[in-house]
């Protein structure tokens, strides 16, 4: 099981390979389109970027800071621990 940790200290376990969208939404990350075009679900990855799937084409088209930011609607957690803030 992978672990997703939010800036305020809350965390949730997610199956390896699962989308992080639902867990982020429950933690308060806003979502609008869920297709990677609106950008409302931008999160900053503080630790564990290597534990997320590669950037999608939608993320590459939208994001400016590809070393820190992800769209929560587009990425999955491969395993390990990922710490995010929003």
Helices and strands as residue ranges (DSSP letters): E 2-6, E 11-14, E 18-19, H 21-27, E 42-47, G 49-51, H 57-62, E 69-71, E 76-77, E 81-85
